[in-house]
Amino acid sequence: MIISFVPSVLVTAAVGRSPSPAHPTPTPSATAGPTSPGEMVANASGGMILFVIIAAAVISYVVSIKVNPNRKCRKCNGRGFHRGVMYSYATRGCTTCKGRGVVPRLGVRFLSNSS
């Protein structure tokens, strides 16, 4: 191998071999896009993955609201009435749930108006 220095250029000559290009030319592939789900996930950006996760959470919450629209009343613990403070046998109806024992979950009113 013979190495000679030329001002601001390094020249390398190999004896008996043809010089190879520094950067090989890229060859076009047969498929333009990713072919497997693993490649799609590997090529996805962080924002797109975050969007998919948030969209899945919202969709699952909407389905959950459609299946179970009510939750137990926290004030009366789902009984529909309160016991008296001085007389424990005395009861009165719950003002939060109006004696039903359940109240609508967050988002039920919005979804019932849009459907």
Residue pairs with C-beta under 8 A, 6 or more apart in sequence:
1 12
1 13
1 14
1 15
2 12
2 13
2 15
3 10
3 11
3 12
3 13
4 11
4 13
5 11
13 19
34 40
34 42
34 43
41 49
61 107
62 107
62 111
65 105
65 107
65 108
65 111
66 111
68 105
69 104
69 105
69 108
69 112
70 102
70 103
70 104
70 105
70 108
71 102
71 103
71 104
71 105
72 78
72 101
72 102
72 103
73 80
73 94
73 96
73 97
73 100
73 101
73 102
73 103
74 96
75 82
75 94
75 95
75 96
75 97
76 82
76 94
76 96
76 97
76 101
78 101
78 102
79 94
79 101
80 93
80 94
80 97
80 99
80 100
80 101
81 91
81 92
81 93
81 94
81 99
82 91
82 92
82 93
82 94
83 89
83 90
83 91
84 90
84 91
84 92
93 99
94 101
96 103
97 103
